[in-house]
Amino acid sequence: MQDFGIKDRPEDYVSGADRVMAKLPDVGKVELDRLNAAQRRGQVLYDKGTGLDGAYYKRVKVYENSHPLDANAASRTNQNSPVSYVGYIEYEFQYYESARKTTRVEAENELASIPSGDRGRETYRYRFDGGGNWTGGRGERYSE
């Protein structure tokens, strides 16, 4: 009733969405580690260069920062399902590349430590229970 403005909220009232927003920074820190671990191996690409001078290199996406965006009640699929919440976190990332190598195997074993200058952002959606506690599940990539 308080969430819908029908009844006045007590001074110490904290909504479920507010509890989720308070927990999103901690979730973001944990998920930064998980996302970076998943990207650790990177991807080997081929740079065509000019003429016959192509070379292989490794490209790794490194997530650098997380920013909580929003939290709200999730839509319920039926009346018997408990109320839950979803929270949204935006992550900033940058690509790093390795030195160019003549073979794919050499590139795969190389450390990707050269910033490419390519940056981006991705938003992930996380599920929380009715008490505003993170369920521990991986985030789902969210695009508007």
C-alpha positions as CSV (number, residue, x, y, z in Angstrom):
1,M,0.0,0.0,0.0
2,Q,2.8,2.4,0.8
3,D,4.6,1.8,-2.5
4,F,1.4,2.8,-4.4
5,G,0.8,6.0,-2.3
6,I,-2.4,4.7,-0.8
7,K,-1.1,4.7,2.7
8,D,1.6,7.0,4.2
9,R,5.0,5.5,4.7
10,P,6.6,5.5,8.1
11,E,9.8,7.6,8.3
12,D,12.1,4.5,8.5
13,Y,10.4,2.8,5.5
14,V,12.8,1.3,2.9
15,S,11.3,-0.1,-0.3
16,G,12.5,-3.3,-1.9
17,A,13.9,-1.3,-4.8
18,D,15.9,0.9,-2.4
19,R,17.3,-2.2,-0.8
20,V,18.4,-3.6,-4.2
21,M,20.0,-0.3,-5.2
22,A,22.0,-0.3,-2.0
23,K,23.3,-3.8,-2.8
24,L,24.1,-3.2,-6.5
25,P,27.6,-1.7,-6.0
26,D,28.6,-4.9,-4.2
27,V,27.1,-7.1,-6.9
28,G,29.0,-5.0,-9.5
29,K,32.3,-5.7,-7.8
30,V,31.7,-9.4,-7.7
31,E,30.5,-9.5,-11.3
32,L,33.5,-7.5,-12.5
33,D,35.8,-10.3,-11.4
34,R,33.5,-13.0,-13.0
35,L,33.2,-11.1,-16.3
36,N,37.0,-10.6,-16.5
37,A,37.7,-14.2,-15.7
38,A,35.3,-15.3,-18.5
39,Q,37.2,-13.0,-20.9
40,R,40.7,-13.9,-19.7
41,R,41.6,-16.1,-22.7
42,G,40.4,-13.5,-25.2
43,Q,40.1,-14.1,-28.9
44,V,42.7,-14.6,-31.6
45,L,42.1,-12.4,-34.7
46,Y,43.8,-11.9,-38.0
47,D,45.0,-8.5,-39.1
48,K,45.2,-8.5,-42.9
49,G,47.7,-5.7,-43.1
50,T,48.8,-4.7,-46.6
51,G,49.3,-7.2,-49.3
52,L,50.6,-10.5,-47.9
53,D,51.8,-9.0,-44.6
54,G,49.0,-10.3,-42.4
55,A,49.5,-11.2,-38.7
56,Y,47.6,-12.8,-35.8
57,Y,47.0,-11.1,-32.5
58,K,45.0,-11.7,-29.3
59,R,42.2,-9.3,-28.3
60,V,40.9,-9.3,-24.7
61,K,37.9,-7.4,-23.3
62,V,38.7,-6.0,-19.9
63,Y,35.9,-4.7,-17.7
64,E,37.1,-1.7,-15.7
65,N,34.2,-0.1,-13.8
66,S,30.6,-0.9,-12.8
67,H,27.8,1.6,-12.3
68,P,24.4,0.8,-10.7
69,L,21.6,2.1,-12.9
70,D,18.2,1.1,-11.6
71,A,16.2,-1.3,-9.6
72,N,12.5,-2.1,-9.7
73,A,9.9,-4.9,-9.0
74,A,10.0,-7.7,-11.5
75,S,6.7,-8.5,-13.3
76,R,5.1,-11.5,-11.7
77,T,4.0,-14.4,-14.0
78,N,1.2,-15.5,-11.7
79,Q,-0.4,-14.4,-8.5
80,N,1.2,-17.2,-6.5
81,S,4.8,-16.2,-7.4
82,P,6.6,-14.1,-4.8
83,V,7.5,-10.5,-5.5
84,S,11.0,-10.2,-6.7
85,Y,13.2,-7.4,-8.0
86,V,15.6,-6.8,-10.9
87,G,18.6,-4.5,-10.8
88,Y,20.6,-3.1,-13.7
89,I,24.3,-2.5,-13.7
90,E,26.3,-0.9,-16.5
91,Y,29.9,-2.0,-17.1
92,E,32.7,-0.1,-18.8
93,F,35.2,-2.1,-20.8
94,Q,38.2,-1.6,-22.9
95,Y,39.9,-3.9,-25.4
96,Y,43.6,-4.8,-25.1
97,E,45.6,-6.4,-27.9
98,S,48.8,-8.4,-28.1
99,A,51.8,-7.8,-30.4
100,R,51.3,-9.1,-33.9
101,K,52.6,-12.6,-34.5
102,T,53.1,-14.7,-37.6
103,T,51.2,-17.8,-36.3
104,R,48.0,-18.3,-34.5
105,V,49.6,-20.3,-31.7
106,E,52.2,-17.6,-31.0
107,A,49.4,-15.0,-30.8
108,E,47.3,-17.2,-28.5
109,N,50.3,-17.5,-26.1
110,E,51.0,-13.8,-26.1
111,L,49.9,-11.4,-23.4
112,A,47.3,-8.9,-24.5
113,S,48.6,-5.7,-22.8
114,I,48.4,-3.0,-25.4
115,P,45.3,-0.7,-25.1
116,S,43.5,-0.6,-28.4
117,G,41.6,2.5,-27.6
118,D,38.3,0.8,-28.3
119,R,36.0,1.3,-25.4
120,G,32.4,0.4,-24.7
121,R,29.6,-0.1,-22.2
122,E,27.3,-3.0,-21.5
123,T,24.3,-3.3,-19.3
124,Y,23.4,-6.5,-17.3
125,R,20.2,-7.4,-15.5
126,Y,20.3,-9.2,-12.1
127,R,17.6,-10.9,-10.2
128,F,16.9,-10.3,-6.5
129,D,14.4,-12.0,-4.1
130,G,11.6,-10.3,-2.3
131,G,13.9,-9.2,0.5
132,G,16.2,-7.5,-1.9
133,N,18.9,-10.1,-1.7
134,W,20.9,-11.1,-4.8
135,T,20.1,-14.7,-5.9
136,G,23.8,-15.1,-7.0
137,G,22.9,-15.8,-10.6
138,R,24.8,-14.5,-13.5
139,G,23.6,-11.3,-15.1
140,E,21.7,-11.3,-18.3
141,R,23.0,-9.0,-21.0
142,Y,20.4,-6.3,-21.4
143,S,19.9,-4.1,-24.5
144,E,17.1,-1.5,-24.8
